[in-house]
């Protein structure tokens, strides 16, 4: 479902209820372009779980490559120093 920001401001309860209770996803638009998406908490938790799984998979690939090449990890303090943090 897509709504302009103005439409959303005029009636927030209905679209929020559709997201929360109907499982719909809402895109708020400004000047015809999507700016914000609203999803149920259940959908957000699923998205975050998928992101975590992708991060773990990528970390395992990097660690395996480091092991294969003999590359050593760079200590965090060294990274911070390089970045001036």
PLY file of the C-alpha trace (Angstrom):
ply
format ascii 1.0
element vertex 85
property float x
property float y
property float z
element edge 84
property int vertex1
property int vertex2
end_header
0.00 0.00 0.00
1.29 3.48 -0.83
0.18 6.72 0.78
1.41 10.26 0.54
2.68 11.83 3.73
-0.32 14.19 3.68
-2.79 11.28 3.40
-1.01 9.52 6.25
-1.13 12.62 8.48
-4.88 12.95 7.86
-5.61 9.39 8.98
-2.77 7.52 10.69
-4.86 4.93 12.52
-6.24 3.09 9.49
-2.95 2.41 7.68
-1.17 1.59 10.95
-3.89 -0.94 11.79
-3.52 -2.47 8.32
0.21 -2.89 8.95
-0.14 -4.20 12.51
-3.19 -6.42 12.15
-3.36 -7.09 8.42
0.31 -7.73 7.79
0.36 -5.12 5.02
3.45 -3.12 4.18
3.13 0.62 3.82
5.24 2.98 1.75
4.92 6.67 2.53
5.61 8.95 -0.40
6.66 12.54 -0.82
6.23 14.16 -4.23
5.35 10.75 -5.64
8.55 9.04 -4.46
8.78 6.47 -1.68
10.53 7.84 1.40
9.62 5.59 4.32
8.46 2.01 4.66
6.37 0.73 7.55
6.27 -2.98 8.32
4.96 -5.03 11.19
7.31 -5.81 14.05
7.16 -9.46 12.95
8.44 -8.49 9.48
11.18 -6.30 10.98
12.36 -9.14 13.22
12.51 -11.44 10.18
14.49 -8.87 8.20
16.95 -8.44 11.09
17.32 -12.21 11.45
18.09 -12.55 7.74
20.62 -9.71 7.95
22.32 -11.42 10.91
22.49 -14.72 9.02
24.03 -12.97 6.01
26.58 -11.22 8.26
27.59 -14.53 9.88
27.91 -16.23 6.48
30.10 -13.39 5.17
32.25 -13.38 8.32
32.83 -17.12 7.97
33.90 -16.62 4.34
36.37 -13.90 5.34
37.79 -15.99 8.18
38.18 -18.99 5.89
39.97 -16.83 3.30
42.25 -15.38 5.99
43.07 -18.88 7.19
43.73 -20.05 3.64
46.08 -17.15 2.87
47.65 -16.93 6.33
46.49 -13.34 6.72
46.26 -12.12 10.32
43.43 -9.95 11.67
44.16 -6.29 12.32
43.61 -5.33 15.98
40.77 -2.87 16.56
43.06 -0.36 18.28
45.23 -0.31 15.15
42.21 0.29 12.91
41.01 3.11 15.18
44.48 4.67 15.12
44.57 4.58 11.30
41.16 6.22 11.19
42.05 8.81 13.81
39.44 7.57 16.26
0 1
1 2
2 3
3 4
4 5
5 6
6 7
7 8
8 9
9 10
10 11
11 12
12 13
13 14
14 15
15 16
16 17
17 18
18 19
19 20
20 21
21 22
22 23
23 24
24 25
25 26
26 27
27 28
28 29
29 30
30 31
31 32
32 33
33 34
34 35
35 36
36 37
37 38
38 39
39 40
40 41
41 42
42 43
43 44
44 45
45 46
46 47
47 48
48 49
49 50
50 51
51 52
52 53
53 54
54 55
55 56
56 57
57 58
58 59
59 60
60 61
61 62
62 63
63 64
64 65
65 66
66 67
67 68
68 69
69 70
70 71
71 72
72 73
73 74
74 75
75 76
76 77
77 78
78 79
79 80
80 81
81 82
82 83
83 84
